[in-house]
């Protein structure tokens, strides 16, 4: 993960492995800026009351919550997660 992306993230929770979700917690003051960048690059599948955004990027699906949490599904290793975050947030 690049240092530019690290400026957006407080922590990453969960483990990488088969069928595990990864939760990325964004800094409160950067979450709106991150959402703007992500919406430009990912495909919006569904939006629920400007609170929950169901998105896809490539073959991966994830959910962005207005409180600054992103839940990624189906990512099996940290390198893949870091590449996706770099692609979405730079």
C-alpha positions as CSV (number, residue, x, y, z in Angstrom):
1,X,0.0,0.0,0.0
2,X,1.4,3.4,-0.9
3,X,1.9,6.1,1.6
4,X,-0.8,8.2,-0.2
5,X,-3.3,5.4,0.4
6,X,-2.1,5.0,4.0
7,X,-3.2,8.7,4.6
8,X,-6.8,7.6,4.2
9,X,-6.7,4.5,6.4
10,X,-6.9,4.1,10.2
11,X,-6.8,0.3,10.3
12,X,-7.5,-2.9,8.5
13,X,-9.5,-5.6,10.3
14,X,-10.0,-9.2,9.6
15,X,-7.8,-11.8,8.1
16,X,-7.1,-12.6,4.5
17,X,-8.1,-16.1,3.6
18,X,-10.8,-18.2,2.0
19,X,-14.3,-16.6,2.4
20,X,-13.2,-13.9,4.9
21,X,-14.3,-10.3,4.7
22,X,-11.8,-7.5,5.2
23,X,-12.9,-4.3,6.9
24,X,-11.0,-1.2,6.0
25,X,-11.6,1.7,8.4
26,X,-11.0,5.2,6.9
27,X,-10.0,8.3,8.7
28,X,-13.1,10.3,9.5
29,X,-11.9,13.5,7.8
30,X,-10.9,11.6,4.6
31,X,-14.0,9.4,4.1
32,X,-15.9,11.8,1.8
33,X,-12.9,12.4,-0.3
34,X,-12.2,8.6,-0.5
35,X,-15.9,8.0,-1.5
36,X,-15.6,10.5,-4.4
37,X,-12.5,8.8,-5.7
38,X,-13.9,5.3,-5.4
39,X,-17.2,6.3,-7.2
40,X,-15.2,7.5,-10.1
41,X,-13.3,4.2,-10.6
42,X,-15.7,1.5,-9.3
43,X,-19.1,0.4,-10.6
44,X,-22.0,1.3,-8.4
45,X,-24.5,-1.6,-8.2
46,X,-26.8,-0.3,-5.6
47,X,-27.1,2.7,-3.2
48,X,-29.2,2.7,-0.1
49,X,-30.2,6.2,1.2
50,X,-26.7,7.7,0.7
51,X,-25.6,5.4,3.6
52,X,-24.6,2.2,1.9
53,X,-23.0,1.8,-1.5
54,X,-22.6,-1.6,-3.1
55,X,-19.8,-1.5,-5.6
56,X,-17.6,-3.7,-7.8
57,X,-14.1,-3.1,-9.0
58,X,-12.9,-5.7,-11.5
59,X,-13.9,-9.1,-10.1
60,X,-14.2,-7.9,-6.5
61,X,-17.3,-6.6,-4.7
62,X,-17.3,-4.4,-1.7
63,X,-19.6,-2.2,0.3
64,X,-18.8,1.3,1.3
65,X,-20.6,2.7,4.4
66,X,-21.1,6.4,5.0
67,X,-19.4,6.1,8.4
68,X,-16.1,5.3,6.7
69,X,-16.0,1.6,6.7
70,X,-15.4,-0.5,3.5
71,X,-16.0,-4.2,3.6
72,X,-14.3,-6.2,0.8
73,X,-15.5,-9.7,0.0
74,X,-13.6,-12.5,-1.7
75,X,-10.0,-11.1,-1.3
76,X,-7.6,-13.9,-0.5
77,X,-4.4,-12.1,0.2
78,X,-3.0,-8.8,1.4
79,X,-1.2,-8.0,-1.8
80,X,-4.5,-8.0,-3.7
81,X,-6.2,-5.8,-1.2
82,X,-3.2,-3.3,-1.3
83,X,-3.4,-3.2,-5.1
84,X,-7.2,-2.5,-5.1
85,X,-6.8,0.2,-2.5
86,X,-4.0,1.8,-4.5
87,X,-6.1,1.7,-7.7
88,X,-9.1,3.1,-6.0
89,X,-7.6,5.8,-3.8
90,X,-4.8,7.3,-5.9
